[in-house]
Amino acid sequence: MSSIRIEHLSKYFGRSKGIDDADLHIQQGEFFTLLGPSGCGKTTLLRTLAGFYRQEEGHIYFDDRLMDDEPVYNRDTGMVFQNYAIFPHLSVFENVAYGLKARKVKKPELERRVMEALELVELGAYRDRQPSEMSGGQQQRIALARAIVIHPGLLLMDEPLSNLDAKLRLKMRAEIRALQQKLSITTVYVTHDQEEALAVSDRIAVLSGGRIQQIGRPHEIYLNPANRIVADFIGTSNFLPVRVAGYDEASCKAALELGGQRFTVRLDKPYEGEAIVSIRPEHIRLDPQPEDGQAVLGGTVSGLTFLGEKVEYIVDTGAVGKVQVHAYQTAYDSLHRPGQAVSLSLDLACAVIFDGQGREAVKQYATR
């Protein structure tokens, strides 16, 4: 196992930066995910760690060993690619054994380690099969076994589930996480799937435009996004224009002007002026009895989507625009219909307030 330290790392493609001044420390045995939309730099960062790219600025350390100029084969990493990169002309056993043969591992040890890896991914009975005879999920397991059989200090995974159907992705992500915990292997995992990242990770780095926007545990990223970019990418959030006035330094409280009403909120740092409230759809209730610390807005249902376990409503409030609400009472006959007038209760304790440009949070989610 290895820890990873990245210091002020930048990678250029021509004049543009694929990675811009990345700083992070991944602990030994940690499952660390690089998360972001296409083109954000997450795969570039992973491939730089692997040695496929050489950064122009900054340094990479595995434990205390400087890796800047080490070739791929000296980095002690196992790699699982998006397209699996399985050799079609080799059997399952031969695919997994490939890295050991390249390291000149003797036959008895090779046989033992390959079968051990295949048993870990539940493919021991398929050792003589050809990859063309295997399902997508089984091919993904072959690639995983090939990566771990060399006993790497670091496991790198680049969108390994993106080619699988939705149900199989759920199954495989649980299996990958269980295997990683069993082996206690330091893992860097790339995905654009927010739910996948939240489900498997010890910590997550959210990237956008080549820059790391926030690093934290899954619940920290979801509940307390550092800026609007993170809040907009992780899950679903409503962004409502508001004004913060009358900040009091003694109480750390201010007035929040929302939809023509004023509410008192406690801020985490001094701020006054135009601002943005970010609130998740699950923190808004339809036709409620308002409680202390909750803002109430009137509106009209403009759309709904029935999803079985929940209903997604779009409510036009007029004053602050359209708001998405998730309701979990799904008796079909009791659903609110388009055109129906409703009232909304917004739990401001669960809201995050950003400055007017969305660059930083001036109020975080209030734990209870």
TIROMAR-145687 format. One record per residue (C-alpha): residue in one letter; x, y, z. Coordinates in steps of 0.001 Angstrom, whole numbers, plus 500000, padded with zeros to 6 digits. Layout:
BEGIN
AXYZ...
//
This chain:
BEGIN
M500000500000500000S501098503558499324S499997506997500365I499967509726497713R501005513340498022I500428515767495160E501935519238495470H500993522162493192L500623519880490180S499765521363486780K499500519614483434Y499327521594480182F497941520689476783G499252523454474559R498317526689476299S495424525250478291K495722523583481684G494309520085482006I495180520219485706D495606523531487472D497662523649490700A496307520452492302D497163519813495948L495974516718497810H497056513940500148I495554510446499804Q496022508269502849Q497272504706502846G494398502266502281E491938505022501357F489307504793498614F489643508235497041T487441509368494155L488093512046491528L484637513280490551G483511515757487936P481927516242484514S483577515316481228G486634517456480520C487145518529484138G490627516971484408K489951513887486527T491283511339484009T494245513613483239L495133513628486934L494778509839487156R496949509255484092T499562511640485483L499643509595488688A500070506445486602G502948507980484636F501238508096481239Y501537511917481386R504357514024482783Q503288517165484618E504896520524483776E504683521830487334G504538520325490806H505476516993492341I504035513526493005Y505104511368495944F504152507756496690D504827507543500415D508001509665500575R509317508576497173L509416511269494489M507729509851491364D508037512745488896D510421510983486513E509582507353487260P508302505399484231V504943503599484352Y506504500206485070N508311501504488164R505272503033489876D503831499837491405T500300500588490222G497472498402488957M495198500043486379V491595499268485434F490597501082482251Q487180502216481071N487200499732478172Y488839496966480297A491716496522477733I491340492738477842F493329490647475369P490662488874473237H492977486079472095L493931485037475640S491892483011478115V490675484450481416F493643482838483205E496145484108480658N494738487646480821V495139487753484589A498574486120484439Y499931488617481904G501422491057484415L503010488260486443K504640486768483352A506079490172482503R507575490207486020K508985486697485451V507080485162488374K507725481407488499K504964479053487397P503839477620490795E503637481118492328L501960482477489195E499323479722489262R498593480342492941R498301484119492636V496157484045489486M493695481603491026E493656483618494242A492770486763492276L490110484948490233E488514483563493380L488439487057494889V486348488267491926E484325485016491801L485686483847488444G487673480824489539A485402478455487585Y485917480488484379R489696480310484116D489693478635480686R486943480735479104Q487573483260476340P486637486905477042S484185486854474113E482169484257476032M481861486513479097S479358489206480014G480309492852480494G480318492456484264Q482538489376484049Q484971491162481718Q485154494002484211R486065491466486906I488803490025484682A490307493510484384L490047493974488154A491709490612488850R494521491456486421A495115494728488273I495232493248491778V497153490040490988I500450491946490841H499855493139494443P500229496828493565G500784499515496126L498175501620494361L495034500716492394L493906503210489728M490425502888488202D489227505032485291E485406504970484910P485400501151485297L481594500819485379S480599503229482624N480004500476480032L477659498452482251D473883498732482504A472386500526485506K471510497441487566L474892495807487036R476667499052487943L474979499000491353K476102495420491930M479655495940490721R480279499119492662A479377497286495882E481705494426494926I484581496790494117R484186498583497427A484042495296499369L487142493996497585Q489058497224498199Q488232497063501914K489240493413502084L492610494093500455S493106497480502182I494632498777498968T494984502499498300T492583503224495454V492078506267493228Y488796506012491365V487577508255488534T483881508729487803H481380511319486607D478559509521488453Q477776511424491648E475767508625493257E478553506144492542A481110508448494155L478961508976497243A478403505218497601V481984503932497385S484321506671498588D486097507426501822R486757510899500420I485986512731497187A487724515483495237V485318517422493007L487009518879489922S485858521520487467G487882523270484785G491043521441485819R490868522721489406I490007520870492594Q486941522657493938Q486518520717497178I487855517669499006G485838515941501704R483912512924502886P480746512118500924H478345513665503437E480508516792503708I480516517282499937Y476765516740499679L475585518749502687N478181521515502685P479367522246499138A482198524777499119N480768526777496212R477955526812493687I479933524669491216V480018521791493710A476408522272494818D475259522293491201F477137519108490314I476490516971493411G472881515861493522T470042518272492778S469712521700494321N467535524781493964F469352528106493677L467232531016494859P468228534685494625V468108536434498009R469510539442499820V471323539375503170A470949542534505272G471676543789508775Y474439541396509789D475034541580513563E478560540662514689A477528539875518261S474928537261517339C476312536363513868K472753536747512611A471338538573509611A468047539131507837L467429537030504750E465101538651502222L463433535868500243G460366536202498035G459300539479499595Q459654538105503130R462351538472505795F463759535635507847T466523535581510449V469474533308509721R472761532636511471L475804533072509212D479177531369509506K481027534484508354P480145538190508081Y478280539005504880E475749541463503479G474432541954499956E473118539834497116A473369536106497796I472214532693496628V470337530133498731S471063526513497771I468471524087499113R467924520445498227P464483519305496989E464183516921499958H464427519874502353I461275521505500991R457790520331502037L454497520786500226D451434522196502040P453086521991505468Q452429523478508836P455432525824509043E457881525394511905D460397527782513439G463292528565511099Q461328527686507991A460429530009505133V457032529634503447L456388530462499798G453249530165497720G453275528702494247T451574526660491548V452471523140490452S453764523357486886G454914519756486471L455419516429488186T457333513213487539F456190510003489254L459222507819490062G457657505131492226E459406505750495524K459100509520495164V457484512275493136E459450515181491700Y457373518374491569I458190521618489813V456510524531491570D456416528009490065T456673530476492959G456688533573490780A458824535575493220V461927533359493133G461199531293490045K460647527544489703V461522525241492586Q462003521467492522V460506519495495418H460812515790496240A457835514207498007Y457862510634499287Q454123510138499815T453293508586496489A449684507423496749Y448726508271493193D445259509629493964S446690512150496443L449270513708494115H449219517438493452R448276518165489854P449592520805487434G447815524101487977Q447131523374491653A448050526084494176V450405524916496942S452539526335499713L456170525405500258S458095525276503509L461866525683503089D464016524384505944L466620527132506104A468687525194508645C469416522701505849A470165525414503292V473590526664502234I473964530372501427F476609531487498934D477833534987498192G476320536655495139Q478857535088492748G478523531607494270R482242531456495077E482039530602498786A479512529603501441V478635532209504057K476209529807505764Q476612526058505905Y474190523202506584A473259523268510273T473720519831511868R471151519021514512
//
